[in-house]
Amino acid sequence: MERIVVTPVILPLHVVAFRDAGMPSAHHTYAGPMAVVPTVAELASRARVASRRLALLSRADKDAALRALADALDAATTQIVAANAEDIERGRSGGMADGLIDRLTLTPDRVGSVANALRDIAALPDPVGELVRGSTLANGLQIRQVRVPMGVVGMIYEARPNVTVDAAGLGLKSGNAVILRGGSAAESTNRTLVDVMRGALETQGLLVDAIALLEGGREVVKELLTARGQVDLIIPRGGAGLIQTVVTESTVPVIETGVGNCHVYVDAAADLDKALAIAVNAKTHRPSVCNAAESLLVHESLAGEFLPKVLAELSSAGVTLHTDPAAGSAAEAAGIPHVEATDEDWDTEYLALEMAVRVVPDLDSALAHIQQHTSGHTEAIVTEDRAAARRFTTEVDAAAVMVNASTRFTDGGEFGFGAEIGISTQKLHARGPMALPELTTTKWIVEGDGQIR
């Protein structure tokens, strides 16, 4: 591999001025060795240069770089956890919810998992150069459609520092440079993670601007969203408010990752042991993530037997139950704490130990409820009836549909993709967990021997 000599830019006192055209300058004190360019335009320009070099790398070179990034993160675990502790302390002082604190937290084990995700990506096939389709025409022209990198990808996300590493790793493997805009709640953690990864890139002889962290106020985010022609793709990852803002304000193409108002429907033909395990796991395994279940629908023929069991287990796990009248009656009879569900509860992504529970008369009613309230992320049915399962998988409009399995499996790692860049709930280009192929586009290559038309 050709080695590229990179001279780091050292800014005095680590003070970086962000200048937005037509706006007054804002200053941000940056406590870290990574150089941050002063404008989005310059940042994107440097990322473009880096992306073109990445596109030339062999799979072996990219995989070696990914393993170097993983080793660097492992070696810097103490430094990363210390930076993360600053963010957690600031979050708790500011009244951040427990579910968001959980998303923000990086323990040594979680740092190790994040590093291992990079090694998993290194072990995956390289999508770049993959032949999608091709043929030889009657006139002798050979045409083929191949996968190529997007180029420069902007990631805008909230307090999930693991996304910083996942996005960088998937970008590197797919030949894309990434511009990362993490939430201010993870400011210290993200700076440290990016510093460590850029240092590892430099040791590999790669352009450090393949991974860049964008800091500054709202004006720089607006500049990123409107950098059409400089940035090829924006991927937002976070709550509904953040995603909607990016979708409505961006002039750069966006892949929309959606919120997860996920349902578990326990059908009349369900195995109740399976249903109990799936419902509890889907809600309590990690309630702060988008593939956690937020609503439980139970067929009325099972309510008398199943509801006391599942509500008791959910309640003992600390889940606040928002119940419709039928589910509330079952809870009342069993002495299980509950609150009356409001209309808003059926559309709420709690991201916490809370769950809405409704009794439905039949599969049609379950399908109608899901159609009205789904966010299009993940929906699950528990049933031993193949016809019911087939109807559910056919009629439910969601990125992932589970049969006799927890909603928690909608995840790039669980699907065998390695780390994921996000879970798309839209229908164009990418849907569901997005990994390496979804970070590529295609180009047509036509080879001839002097043919003219």
C-alpha positions in Angstrom: 0.0 0.0 0.0 1.3 3.4 -0.9 2.0 5.4 2.3 0.6 8.9 2.5 2.5 11.3 4.6 0.1 13.5 6.7 1.2 16.6 8.5 -1.2 17.3 11.4 -2.6 20.8 11.7 -1.9 22.2 15.1 -4.2 25.0 16.2 -3.0 27.4 18.9 -4.5 26.7 22.3 -6.9 24.4 20.6 -9.3 27.3 19.9 -11.3 26.7 16.7 -13.4 29.4 15.1 -16.4 28.2 13.2 -17.5 30.7 10.5 -20.8 30.3 8.8 -21.4 32.5 5.7 -23.6 35.4 6.5 -23.5 34.6 10.2 -21.4 36.0 13.0 -18.5 34.0 14.1 -18.9 31.6 17.0 -16.0 30.3 19.0 -15.7 26.9 20.7 -12.8 25.8 22.9 -11.7 22.4 21.8 -9.7 20.4 24.4 -8.0 17.8 22.3 -5.2 17.2 19.9 -7.4 16.5 16.8 -7.4 19.4 14.3 -10.8 20.6 13.4 -11.1 22.6 10.2 -12.8 26.0 10.6 -15.7 25.6 8.1 -17.9 22.8 6.9 -16.8 23.6 3.3 -13.1 23.0 4.2 -13.9 20.0 6.3 -15.9 18.5 3.4 -13.1 19.3 0.9 -10.5 17.5 3.0 -12.9 14.6 3.5 -13.4 14.4 -0.3 -9.7 14.1 -0.8 -9.5 11.3 1.8 -12.5 9.5 0.3 -10.8 9.3 -3.1 -7.7 7.7 -1.5 -9.9 5.3 0.4 -11.7 4.2 -2.8 -8.3 3.1 -4.1 -7.4 0.9 -1.2 -7.5 -2.9 -1.4 -9.6 -4.9 1.1 -6.5 -6.0 2.8 -5.4 -2.4 3.4 -8.8 -1.4 4.8 -9.1 -4.4 7.0 -5.6 -3.7 8.4 -6.7 -0.2 9.2 -9.8 -1.3 10.9 -7.9 -3.7 13.1 -5.5 -0.9 13.9 -8.4 1.3 15.0 -9.8 -1.5 17.2 -6.4 -2.0 18.8 -6.0 1.7 19.4 -9.4 1.9 21.1 -8.6 -1.1 23.3 -5.3 0.6 24.3 -7.1 3.8 25.1 -9.9 2.3 27.2 -9.0 4.1 30.4 -8.8 7.4 28.6 -12.1 6.8 26.8 -13.9 5.8 30.0 -12.6 8.8 31.9 -13.8 11.2 29.1 -17.2 9.4 29.2 -17.4 9.8 32.9 -17.2 13.6 32.4 -20.2 13.4 30.0 -22.2 11.2 32.4 -21.6 13.6 35.3 -22.7 16.5 33.2 -25.8 14.6 32.0 -26.9 13.6 35.5 -26.4 17.2 36.7 -28.6 18.4 33.8 -31.3 15.9 34.7 -30.8 13.5 31.7 -33.2 10.5 31.8 -31.8 7.2 32.9 -32.5 5.6 29.5 -30.4 8.3 27.8 -27.7 7.9 30.4 -27.6 4.2 29.5 -27.1 5.0 25.8 -24.4 7.5 26.7 -22.4 5.2 29.0 -19.2 3.4 27.9 -17.9 0.9 30.4 -14.6 -0.9 29.7 -16.7 -3.9 28.5 -18.6 -1.6 26.1 -15.4 -0.1 24.8 -14.2 -3.6 24.1 -17.5 -4.5 22.3 -17.2 -1.3 20.2 -13.6 -2.3 19.3 -14.6 -5.8 18.5 -17.3 -4.5 16.2 -14.5 -3.0 14.1 -12.8 -6.4 13.9 -16.2 -7.9 12.9 -16.4 -5.3 10.0 -12.9 -6.2 8.9 -14.0 -9.8 8.6 -17.0 -9.0 6.4 -16.8 -9.0 2.6 -15.9 -5.7 0.9 -18.9 -4.4 -1.1 -16.8 -2.1 -3.2 -16.3 -3.5 -6.7 -19.0 -6.1 -6.3 -20.8 -6.9 -9.5 -24.5 -6.2 -9.2 -25.4 -7.3 -12.8 -23.8 -7.3 -16.2 -24.1 -8.6 -19.8 -22.6 -8.4 -23.3 -24.9 -6.7 -25.7 -25.5 -7.8 -29.3 -23.2 -5.1 -30.6 -20.3 -6.4 -28.4 -20.4 -3.8 -25.7 -19.7 -5.2 -22.3 -21.7 -3.5 -19.5 -21.6 -4.1 -15.8 -23.0 -2.4 -12.8 -20.7 -2.3 -9.8 -20.8 -1.0 -6.2 -18.8 2.1 -5.5 -18.5 4.3 -2.3 -20.9 7.2 -1.7 -18.0 9.5 -1.1 -18.5 11.8 1.9 -21.1 10.8 4.4 -22.4 13.1 7.2 -23.7 11.5 10.4 -25.8 13.5 12.8 -26.7 11.7 16.0 -27.4 12.1 19.7 -25.8 10.8 22.8 -24.6 7.4 21.5 -20.8 7.4 21.4 -20.8 3.8 20.0 -22.2 5.4 16.8 -19.0 7.4 16.5 -17.0 4.2 16.1 -19.5 2.2 14.1 -19.9 5.0 11.5 -16.2 5.5 11.2 -15.6 1.7 10.7 -18.4 1.2 8.2 -17.3 4.3 6.4 -13.7 3.1 6.1 -14.6 -0.4 5.0 -17.0 0.9 2.3 -14.5 3.5 1.1 -16.3 6.6 2.4 -15.0 9.5 4.5 -17.3 10.4 7.4 -18.1 13.7 9.0 -19.4 13.0 12.5 -21.7 15.4 14.3 -22.5 13.8 17.7 -24.7 15.3 20.4 -23.2 17.7 22.9 -24.1 15.3 25.7 -21.3 13.0 24.5 -18.9 15.8 23.6 -15.9 14.6 25.7 -16.3 11.0 24.7 -16.6 11.7 21.0 -13.5 13.9 20.9 -11.5 11.2 22.6 -12.8 8.5 20.3 -12.1 10.5 17.2 -8.7 11.5 18.4 -7.8 7.9 19.0 -9.1 6.7 15.6 -7.4 9.5 13.7 -4.1 8.7 15.4 -4.5 5.1 14.3 -5.2 6.2 10.7 -2.0 8.2 10.7 0.0 5.2 11.9 -1.4 3.3 8.9 -0.3 6.0 6.5 -3.9 7.1 5.7 -5.4 10.5 5.5 -6.7 11.4 8.9 -9.6 13.4 7.4 -11.3 10.1 6.5 -12.8 10.5 10.0 -13.7 14.1 11.1 -15.6 15.5 14.0 -17.7 18.5 13.4 -18.1 20.9 16.4 -19.8 24.2 16.8 -23.3 25.6 17.2 -26.5 25.2 15.2 -25.0 27.3 12.4 -22.5 24.6 11.5 -25.2 21.9 11.5 -27.2 24.0 9.1 -24.1 24.4 6.9 -23.6 20.6 6.9 -27.2 20.0 5.9 -27.0 22.4 3.0 -23.6 21.3 1.7 -25.1 19.8 -1.4 -22.4 18.9 -3.9 -19.8 18.8 -1.1 -21.4 16.1 1.1 -23.0 13.1 -0.7 -25.3 11.8 2.0 -26.7 12.7 5.5 -27.8 10.0 7.9 -29.5 11.2 11.1 -29.8 8.8 14.0 -31.7 9.8 17.2 -35.1 10.9 18.4 -38.0 11.9 16.2 -37.3 15.6 16.6 -33.7 15.3 15.4 -34.7 13.1 12.4 -37.6 15.3 11.4 -35.4 18.4 11.5 -32.7 16.8 9.3 -35.3 15.5 6.8 -37.1 18.9 6.5 -34.0 21.2 6.5 -31.4 19.2 4.5 -30.7 19.8 0.8 -28.2 16.9 0.9 -29.9 13.5 0.2 -30.9 11.9 3.5 -31.5 8.3 4.5 -34.1 8.5 7.3 -33.6 6.3 10.3 -36.8 6.2 12.3 -38.0 5.9 15.8 -39.0 2.5 17.1 -42.6 2.2 18.3 -42.4 -1.6 18.1 -45.2 -4.0 19.0 -45.4 -7.6 20.2 -48.7 -9.3 19.3 -49.6 -12.5 21.1 -51.9 -14.4 18.8 -54.7 -16.9 19.8 -52.4 -19.7 18.7 -49.3 -18.6 20.6 -47.2 -20.9 22.7 -47.5 -19.0 26.0 -44.1 -19.9 27.3 -42.5 -18.4 24.1 -44.8 -15.4 24.3 -43.9 -14.7 27.9 -40.1 -14.9 27.2 -40.4 -12.8 24.0 -42.6 -10.0 25.5 -40.4 -9.6 28.6 -37.1 -9.7 26.6 -38.4 -7.3 24.0 -39.3 -4.7 26.7 -36.6 -5.2 29.4 -33.4 -6.5 27.8 -32.4 -2.9 26.9 -35.3 -0.6 27.0 -33.4 2.5 25.9 -32.9 1.4 22.3 -35.1 1.7 19.2 -35.8 -2.1 18.8 -37.2 -2.4 22.3 -41.0 -3.2 22.3 -43.2 -0.3 23.4 -46.6 -2.0 23.1 -48.0 -5.5 23.8 -51.1 -6.7 22.1 -52.8 -9.8 23.5 -55.6 -11.8 21.8 -58.7 -11.8 24.1 -58.9 -15.6 24.1 -55.6 -15.7 26.0 -56.1 -12.7 28.2 -57.4 -14.6 31.3 -54.5 -17.0 31.3 -51.6 -14.9 29.9 -52.1 -11.4 31.1 -51.6 -12.1 34.8 -48.3 -13.8 34.1 -46.8 -11.4 31.7 -48.0 -8.3 33.6 -46.6 -9.6 36.8 -43.2 -10.4 35.3 -43.0 -7.0 33.5 -44.0 -5.2 36.7 -41.5 -7.1 38.8 -38.8 -6.0 36.3 -39.8 -2.4 37.0 -42.0 -1.8 34.0 -44.7 0.9 34.3 -47.8 -0.6 32.6 -50.1 1.6 30.6 -53.2 -0.5 30.1 -56.5 -0.4 28.2 -59.7 -1.3 30.2 -59.4 -5.0 29.6 -55.7 -5.3 30.4 -56.3 -2.9 33.4 -59.0 -5.2 34.7 -56.6 -8.2 34.6 -53.9 -6.2 36.3 -56.4 -5.0 39.0 -57.6 -8.5 39.7 -54.0 -9.7 40.1 -53.0 -6.7 42.3 -50.5 -5.5 39.7 -49.8 -1.7 39.6 -50.8 0.0 36.3 -52.0 3.3 34.9 -54.8 3.9 32.4 -53.4 4.3 28.8 -54.0 7.5 27.0 -54.4 8.0 23.3 -50.8 9.3 23.2 -49.4 6.1 24.8 -50.1 4.1 21.7 -47.8 6.3 19.7 -45.1 6.8 22.3 -41.5 5.5 22.0 -40.8 5.3 25.7 -37.1 4.3 25.6 -37.6 3.3 29.2 -39.2 0.7 31.4 -42.7 1.6 30.3 -45.1 -0.4 28.1 -48.6 0.1 26.7 -50.8 -3.1 26.8 -54.0 -3.7 24.9 -56.4 -6.7 24.5 -57.6 -7.2 20.9 -60.4 -9.4 19.7 -58.6 -10.9 16.7 -55.7 -10.8 14.3 -57.5 -8.2 12.1 -57.7 -5.8 15.1 -54.1 -6.3 15.9 -53.1 -5.6 12.3 -55.3 -2.5 12.3 -53.8 -1.2 15.6 -50.3 -1.7 14.3 -51.1 -0.1 11.0 -52.4 3.0 12.8 -49.5 3.3 15.3 -46.4 1.7 13.9 -43.3 3.7 13.2 -42.3 1.1 10.6 -39.4 -0.2 12.5 -40.0 -3.7 13.9 -43.2 -5.7 14.6 -43.5 -9.2 16.1 -46.1 -11.9 16.2 -46.0 -14.9 18.5 -48.1 -17.7 17.0 -48.0 -21.4 16.1 -50.5 -20.8 13.3 -48.6 -20.6 10.0 -51.5 -18.8 8.2 -51.6 -16.1 10.9 -47.9 -15.7 10.7 -48.1 -15.4 6.9 -50.8 -12.8 7.1 -48.8 -10.8 9.6 -45.6 -10.8 7.7 -47.4 -9.9 4.5 -49.7 -7.2 5.8 -47.5 -5.4 8.4 -45.6 -2.5 6.8 -42.3 -2.4 8.7 -38.6 -2.7 8.0 -38.4 -5.9 10.0 -41.2 -8.4 10.9 -40.5 -11.1 13.5 -42.3 -14.4 14.0 -41.7 -16.0 17.4 -38.7 -13.9 18.1 -37.9 -10.8 20.1 -37.9 -7.3 18.4 -34.4 -6.9 19.9 -32.9 -8.9 17.0 -33.4 -6.0 14.6 -29.8 -5.0 14.7 -26.9 -5.1 12.2 -24.7 -7.2 14.5 -27.4 -9.7 15.2 -28.2 -10.0 11.4 -24.5 -10.8 10.8 -23.7 -7.4 9.2 -21.1 -6.3 11.9 -21.8 -2.9 13.2 -24.6 -0.9 11.7 -24.9 2.7 10.6 -28.5 2.9 11.7 -31.9 1.3 11.0 -33.8 2.8 8.1 -37.6 3.0 8.2 -37.9 4.5 4.7 -38.3 2.5 1.6 -35.9 4.0 -0.9 -32.3 2.8 -1.3 -32.1 1.2 2.1 -34.6 -0.3 4.6 -33.9 -2.0 8.0 -30.4 -2.3 9.5 -27.9 -0.5 7.3 -24.4 -1.8 7.0 -21.8 -1.9 4.2 -23.9 -2.4 1.0 -26.2 0.4 2.1 -23.2 2.8 2.2 -22.5 2.2 -1.4 -24.1 3.3 -4.7 -23.5 1.9 -8.1 -21.9 2.9 -11.4 -22.2 1.5 -14.9 -19.0 0.6 -16.6 -19.2 0.1 -20.4 -16.3 -1.4 -22.4 -16.3 -1.4 -26.1 -13.9 -1.8 -29.1 -14.8 1.3 -31.1 -18.5 0.8 -31.3 -20.5 3.9 -32.3 -24.3 4.5 -32.4 
